[in-house]
Amino acid sequence: MLQVQSVGSMQYLASKEELQLLNGIEQKLRGKTKAKYRLLVLLMLDAGCRVSEAITIRLEQLQVSRKILVIRSLKKRTEKNKLREVPMTTRLIDAIAEYWTFVKTKTPESYLFPSKAAKSGHVSRKVVWRVIKNLTGNGYPHMLRHTFCTKLAFEGTDQYTIKELAGHEKTQTTEIYIHASKDAKNQAIQTLYKESFARKLYRKLLPPPRVDILPSMTGPFGFIIGRKNETSALSDLCKKRVNVLITGEQGTGKTALLDNFIKSGRVGKILRIDDMSAIKKTLAGLVLTLFNGDKEKVKDLLYGPEVDLDRIVTKESIKRLCELLIETTQKHEYTIIIDDATRVTPMGVTVLEKLNEHFHMVIAARYIKIQQVSFLTNFEKIRLGSLKRHEVVELITRASKDFADRIEDWEGYKSHIYRSTDGNPKFILEMVERFRREPYVSLEMIQRVSHTTALKEQDMSLLVIIGLSSLMVLRYVGREVGSDRGAYMLIGGAFLVFALFARNILNMGKRKFV
């Protein structure tokens, strides 16, 4: 039974009891149930949700890239101020990421805690009450919300801020926490749990590398590792309608980043383009999309009713199509998303120059040639690089969870994949999938299996050829020495001949196939 603190008739948990409650969840519950109720408890402890607000949260309310939770108040009867935004704590984000793997339906309107047994479609508040009662002995869900508000008040947070974060309708409700005893303020927490002085000093001097795990609407695992800054930057720039260029090598996750961002439902109206190599068909497709595939209407707008329908796709004017796209839409009404602009043609560059002032644009590419950057003058760049080692280890651990017991040398397995892939997410998952197909992953197999394209090989052949060719200077040194001049001139002459054919030798040694 937890020791509950009281201020008047209001009950709340001190830091020690908070930690005791969370530890109880870890020890008494398992798997999905543990992840589910840890998240539910933290929604009330760290975000101040009422139990009715927590159980009815939908996926679209989790704006993890912005570290914001949008809470829909079920007590307010008017639409005004019905939604409130509460910043997420680090441990709340971690709890979402842990639970995300158990979420089966990942559409924006889906409940975070669905339940087939309940008519409402989401978990029942009575079930949550019962679980918290069993974990605490004498606790109840609203006590966790009291704890959230009390901590804010004890830390000196102003009354207006507490009112907005808690979603109180009346100021008098908030004043309960503001007028709490001054003696209780020494229980306020700087973080969400207490640490010893030695532990705080250790964490300050040697902070552990943090792995950011974000829930994903797409992909086989339902999470994204190590892309928090990039996801946050993309979300922020798109909110401001700033054009974005996303670059990165093959497999760094450009398409996954775009897919997840689109699935989040916060982009608005979208026109998506797979490729920019066939610009005429691409523009025609955009126009038809705007008019819901009504070719007759598009034809009439372009050329009038007397023109043959086939000309819309085969002989349309690129200039007129661009004008039509701009004329039939408002500025920044649509976001044009281009999955791969690496092979953009000169005509495609011209088209993008015409459209990028009117449309909000998000473009992904491995690279853009320097001759084609004229359309990028008003773009912000986001670069996706390789994952860091601790992020790679986390990705390998999560992706290999289902067959980890079949791996002979776990540490060697992780190190080998990291070295073979150089931290490329796509290549990491490909190697994990390769090992998954084996009945037993022995140490010999770990050393034998490697990835064909991930590591960039260091080609030293040019330096070797330059070094050997430079030895032809011995031919001229031989003229200045005494009895050994013949040997010097012979060796120098041989390397002179080698230098004459160095280019051919270098070309023969180049790698031509994977």
N, C-alpha and C positions, 0 to 999 in steps of 0.2 A: 504494500500500500504506500502510495506516495505521500510525502508530507506537503500539504497544500498551504500556501501563504494566503492571508486575508487582509483586505482593507475594507472595513465596514462589512457589508454583506457580500462583497465581491471577492471571488477566489481566483488565484492565479498560481503559476508555477515559478519557482526560483530557478536559477541557471542549473543547479545541481539536479533538481527534479526533472528539468527538461532533458538533460543528458541521460538520466535514469530511464525516462520514458522511451527515448530513441533506442537505448541499449536493449530495453525489453522487447522492442519490435524485432531487433536483430536476433535475439536469442530464442524467442518463442514462436516466431513465424518463419516461413520458408518460401522461397521462390516468388511466384507472382503475388501471393498474398502479402509477403513481407514488403515487396516493392510498392504495392498498392497502398498499404496503410501507412507506410513511412511518408509517401507523397501526400496522402490525405492529411496526416498530422501536421506536416510542414506547411501545407497550404493555409492551415489555421494559425500555426505558430509564427510563421515568417511572413505571411501575406495578410493576416487578419481576416480570412474568409469566415463567414458564417457557415455552419455545416450545410445548409441548404444551397449556399453559393458554391461550395467546394464540390458537392456531388453532381451538380448540374453543369460544370465547366465543359465547354466544347473545345475541340482542338484549335479552332481559329482564335481562341482567346489566349493561347500560349504564344506570345511573340518573343521567342527565346533569343533571336538575333538582336533584338533591342533590349533584352533582359527585362521585359515588361510583361506583367500578367494583367489582362483586362478582365475585371470582375463585373458581372451583371448582377446588380442588387435585386433580390426578389421581394424586398420589403417596400421599396419605393413604388408607389402606385402611378406616378407620372413618369413620362419619358425623360423629363428634364433631369440631368445629372444621374441617370439610371446606371451609366457605366462609369467605372473609376479605374484608373491605371495605378498599379502598385509595382515598384521595382522589385525584381527577383534577387534573393540572396544566392550566394554561390552554392550552398548546400541544397537549396530548392531546385536549382538548375540541375545539379547532380542527381537528385531524386527523380526528376522528370526523365533524364537520360536513362537511368536504371530501369524505370518502369516502361519506357517507350518500346522496348523489345517485346513486351507482352500485349501491346496495342495492335489489334488485328485490322480494324477498319480505320484507315487514316485519311478520311476526307475531312475538310475543314469544319463541316457541320456535325461531325460525329461526337458523341459524348466521350470524355476522357475516361470515365468509369462506367462503361455500359453494363447492363444486366438484363438477361433474357427473362429472369424470374419476375422482375418488377414491371408493372404496367407502364410506368413512366419511361422505361427504357434505360434508366440509370440506377446505380446502386441506391438502396434505401437508406434514409437517415437513421432509421431504427437499427439497421445493421451496424452502421458506424458508431452509434451510441453504445451498442453492446460490446463491440471490439475494444473501444477505448475504456469502457468500464472494466473489462477483463484485464486489460494491460495495466491500469492504474489502481484498481481496487476501489477508488472513491472519486474518480474523475469523470468529466463529461465534456463533450466537444466545445461548448461555449467558453469553458474555462481556458481553453487554448487561445481563443480570440481575446479574452481578457488579458492573457499573458502578453500577447502582441502589443496591445494598447498600453499596458502598464509599463513595459520596457521603454516604449517611446517617451512616455511621460516622465519616467525616472531619469532618462537621459537628457531631459530639458527640452524636448521637442515642443514647439509652440502648439497652442490649442487648435489653430486653423489647420495645420498640417495633419495632426492626428485625426481631426474630423474628416478630412478629405481621404486619407488613407484607409480609415475604418469604414467610411461610407455612412457616417451618422447623419440623420436628418436634423436632429436638434442639438444645439450647443450644450444643453444641460447634460446630455448623455456623455459628452466628452469631458465635462468638468469633473466627473467622478474620478477620472484618472489623473487629472491635473492637480486635484486637491489631495492626492495620496500622501501619506506620511513621509516627511523628509528623511526620517530614519531608514525608510525602506530603500532610499536611493542607492545605498551602498551595495544593493543586490543587482543593480543594473549592470548590463553586460556590454563590454566593448565588442566582443564577437558574440556568437550564439551559444557558446559554451565556455566554461572556465578552464584555464590551463595553469599549470604550475609555472613559477618564475623560470626554472631551468628549461622547461619545455618551450616557453615563449622565447627565451634567449637562443635556444637551439634553432627554432624556426626562423628567427630573425637573421642569424648568422649563416645558416645552411638551409634556406627554404627549399622544400622539395619541388621538383619541376611539376607544374600543374598540367594536367591533360584535360582539355576542354572537349566535352562530349555533348553534342547537340542532337536533339531528336530530329529525324528526317521523315518527310512524307513519302519518300521514294526509296528505292534500293532494297536489296535482300535482307539487310540487317536492321534497318530502321534507325540508324544513327549516323552522324558525321563526326569524325574526330579531327581536331586540330585546325578547324576553319572558322573559329569564332570571330576573329577580327575581320576576316574577309566577308563573312556572312553579315556581320554588323555593318560594315562599310557599305556593302551593296544595298542593304535595307535602308540605311540612312540616305544614301545618294538618290535612290529611287523615290524615296519619300519627298525629296526636294526637287524631283524631276531633272536631275543632272544626268547627262549621258555618261555611260560607263563602258569601258573596254576591259574585258577579262582576258588575261593572257596566261599561258603556262604550257609546259611540255605535255606530250601525250600521257594520259593517265593521271594527271594531277587533279582532276575532278571538276572541270569547267562545266560540263553538261549536268553533272549531279548537282552542282551549286545552283544552276539555273532551274532545273526541274524542281528542286525543293523550294526555291523561292516562289516559283509560279504556283505550286501546290498549296503554299501557305495562304493563298487567297487575298494577299495584300497588294497586288500589282495593279489591279483595275483591268481595263480593257487591253487585250493583247493581240498583236499580230505577230505570229512566229514564223521564222524562215529557217529552213534546215541548212541551206547552202546558197552561196552567192555566185556560183559559176555560170548559171543560166539566168541572166538578169531579166530578160523579156518575160519568160514564163513566171518568174518570181513576182514581178510587178503585176502581171495579169492575175495571178493567184491572190495577191493582196486585195486587188480591186474586187474580185469576185467574192472574197470573204466578207468585205464590207457590205456588199449588196446581197448577202446570203445565197450566193450562187446563181443569182438572176442574170443570166448572160444576155437576155434580150434587153433588159434595162441598161446594162453596162454598154452594150452595143449602141443603143440609141444615144446615150450620153457621149460616147466617143465619136461616132460617125453619122448618126442619124438612122432612121428605120430602113433605109433602102440598101444598106451595106450587108454583104454576106456574113453570116454568123461566124464562119471559120476564121475570118480576119482578126477576130478578137485575140486569138492566141498566136496566130502565125505572122501577122503583118501589122500589129498594133504599133503606135508611135510611143516610144519610151518617154519622150517629153510630155505628151498628152496624158499618159498614164500617171506620171508624177503629179501633174497639175490636177488631175481628177482626184487623186488621193488626198491632196492638200485642200482642194475645194470642198470636198464632202465630209471633212472632219474638222473639229476645233483643235486649236493648238494644244499639244500635250494631252489630248483626249485619249490617245492610244500610245501604248508602249510597243515598239517594234523590237523583238528579240531575235537575234541572229546567232544560231548555234555555232557556226564555223565560217568566219570571214577570211580564213587563211588564203583561199584561192580566189579572192575577189578580183574581178577583171577591171581594166581601166574604165569601161562603161559603168561597172558597178560602183566604182569610186565616185564618178560623176553623179550617179543617182543618189548615193548616200550624202553627198555634199548638198543636194537639193532638199533632201528630206530631214536632215538632222537638226534643222532649226525649228521645224514644225512638229515633228514627232519626238517623243522621248525614246531614246535608243539604248539598248543593252546588247553589246556585241562581244562574242567570244572568239578567240583565235589563238593558234599556237604562236603565231608571230604575224606582224604586218610589215611588208617590204617598205623600205625607206622612201621609195618612189610613190607609195600609195597613202602616205600619212596625211594628205591634205584634208581628208574628211574628219580627222580626229582632233581638230583644233579646239573644240569645246567639249572634249571627253576627259573624264577622270579615269585613271588606270588602276586596276586591281591585279596584282601578280600572284598567281598560285605557284608556290614552290614545293619542294619535297617536304615530307613530314620530318619532324625532329625524332631523335632516337626514342625518347620516352613515349612519344605519340605512336610511333611504329609498334613498340612493344604492346601498347594498349590495344591497337587495332588487331595485331596478330592474336593476342590473348582472347579477345572477344570473338574473332572470326573462327578460331580453332577450338572453341569451347566444347563443341559436340564430339570431338575425337581426341582431346588432349590426353586421355588415358592410354592412347595407342602410340604416343610419342616417347621414344626411348630416352632422348636427351633434350629436355624441354628448353634449357638455356641455350644449348647449341643450336637448336631449331630456330629460336627467335633471332639469334645472332646471324645465322646463315641467311635467313630471309632478308634481314636488314642490309647485310653486305651485298647480297645479290641484286637488290632492287633499288638501293640508294634512296629509300624512303618514298618511292612512288606508290601512291595508294592502289592504283589499278594493278600494278605488277605484284604488289604484296598479296592482294586478294587472289590473283591468278595462281601464285605459288601455293597459297594455302589450299586452294581448290585442288591443285595437283596432288598435294600430300594427302588430302582427305580421301582420295580414291584408293589409297593403299590400305591393306588390312592391318599393317603394322609399319610404323615409321622408324626404321632402325637408324643408328648413327651412320652407317655406311650409305644408306639411301639419302639422308640429309646432305651429306657431302657430295653425293653424285648429282642430285637434281639442282639445276640452276635455271635462271631466266635468260632468254636469248637476247633481249633488247634493252633491259633496264639499265645496266651499268654502262656508262660512257667510257670506252677504252681509251687509254692514253697512248697515242701513236707517237713513238719516239723515232720512227724511221727517218724523218727529215733531219733531226738533230744528228743522228748517226752518220747519214750521208754527208752532211756539212762538215762534221768532224773528220771523217776519213778523207774527204776531198781537200781539206786544208793541209793535209800532209804532203801535198805536191810541192809545198814550199821547200821541202828537203832537196829537191832538184837544184834549187838556186843556192841553198846552203852549201851543197857539195862543192861548188866552185870556189868557196872561200876556205875550205879546210885542206889538210895535207893529204896523207896517204890513203885516207878513207873516203876520198871524194867519189870514187867509183860506186861504192855501196850506197852513199847518199843519193847520188844522181839516179841510180837504178830504182831505188824505192820511190823517190819523188816522181820519177817518170811514170811508174806504174800507177800511182795515185792520180797523176795528171790524166792518164787515159780513163781511169775510173770516173773522174770529175766530168769528162766529156759526155759520158753516157749516164750521168747521175739522174737526169730527168726521166729517162726510160726505165731505169731501175726502180725509181720511186713510184712511177705509175704501175709497174708490174706488181709492186708490193701492196698496193692499195686494196682494201677489203671491198669486194664487189657484191657479196651476198651476205644474208643473215646467217 
